Amino acid sequence: MTIQFPQTFLWGGAIAANQVEGAYLEDGKGLSTSDCTPYGIFGDIIDRNQTNMTSIKDTAIDFYHRYPEDIALFAEMGFSCLRISIAWTRIFPNGDEDQPNEKGLEFYDKLIAEMIKHNIEPVITLSHYEMPYQLIKKYGGWGDRKLIDFFTNYAKTVFNRYQGKVKYWLTFNEINMSLHEPFTGVGLDRTSSKEQIYQAIHHQLVASARAVKLCHQIMPDAKIGNMLLGGLAYPLTPKPEDVWATHCENHGWLYFGDVQARGYYPSYMTRYFKENNINLEITDQDRQDLTETIDFISFSYYMSCCGTADDSLRQKGNILDMVPNPHLQASEWGWQIDPVGIRYLLNLLYERYQKPLFIVENGLGAKDNVEADGSINDDYRINYINDHLVQVHEAIKDGVELLGYTSWGPIDLISASKAETSKRYGFIYVDLNEDGTGTLNRSRKKSFYWYQSVIKSNGGTLK
């Protein structure tokens, strides 16, 4: 039976400003937290005001200057949407200015216009693993509730600027990652206490809700969602202790979705805060703000893991500590490959929230080999995405309402975790080496033509 996705299904890819744009101080842009983690989000934090060092992220793949070429390639593949992010520091270089940086707004004017020219629907993330570094230096990051107003002002500025042009918005990228990397997530020192981190997260959740309200007011026809890292865990064994430990582990990331989709803190988090002596300042206005809930749930999915009551079984991963699943194979970077997990996760989220879903990141990071004739035969990437999309279609048949699918890194970019170039996700190859050398020329991989055929057939060529 031939696979067919819904006619309204959005096909595309996803990129982030700090991983593709480069031009890190061009046209008035300020320093971001991403600029100050030049070795990746888990690497050393360096105040770039105090050093003359350079980073591969400073230029990245030079999307800032080459975006017309890249958008044309995405259009050639048949994209009906592209997820991008706006660099907050291009709009408000320090984060707390009264007036925005017009040059920054003009760049996104041109980028959005280029996408629309090619009939590509923009899907925009307001904050993707970066924020103005000055907000950390001056206020201590999201630990200060003043940042709620700064973010709200930023959101209002771009909503007013791009109303009528952008229908889909996301607030914070993988908001639940703040628990694992507080500097990247909420601008806190990595030695911060749990109470400090959860308080900062609370401020961010309130800011997200205020942005949702503004979006609804300014753009009634637009839709705004959250963005979760889909940290799906299965019980390692059927032992009741492992099942319960897994239930609690999943609560650790689902609570972000619960607050954003339901409008209040779930009771299990209230108990967790009480038992861990975490006392949050939550005002009556905060509670009112949180009642403005998102229109859809968006998430990333790369792998699953296992949960167990035995903490000694946890292993240090590329991004998170986790318990590996003995029944799954792993990628070169140790990420376990679990296509069925995406079907399970889609069903879990839809049953939990009864809101439309959007897969905004999924893909395989791998080392690519350029053949003598310039071709790149990345069948491993084709197989990975094919197998996941087959399971996505099964979830749709299960009754899940799904808006679309944007593969992570449709063009090679700088990896977030370690600022690597050898870890490639793209259908489009970028000639850029770990040492920063390379022409930055773009070329089509085998997967480019494969994904093109998937989109053209609306899933009909999937196997």
ABEGO torsion letter per residue (X at the ends): XBBBBBAABBBBBBBBAAAAAEGAABGGBBBBAAAABAAEAABBBBBAAABABBBAAAAEAGAAAAAAAAAAAAAAAGBABBBBBBBAAAABAAGABABBBAAAAAAAAAAAAAAAAAGBBBBBBABBGBBBAAAAAAAGEAABAAAAAAAAAAAAAAAAAABGABABBBBBBGAAAAAABAAAAAGBBAABBAAAAAAAAAAAAAAAAAAAAAAAAABAABBBBBBBBBBBBBBABABAAAAAAAAAAAAAAAAAAAAAAAGBBBAAAAAAAAAAGBBBBBBAAAAAAAABBBABBBBBBABBBBBBABAAABBBBAABBBBBBAABBBBAAGBBBBAAAAAAAAAAAAAAAGBBBBBABBEBBBBBBBBAAGBBBBAAAAAAAAAAAAAAAAAAAAGBBBAEBBBBGABBBBBAAAGBAABBABABBBBBBAAGBEAGBBBBBAAAAAAAAAAAAGGAABX
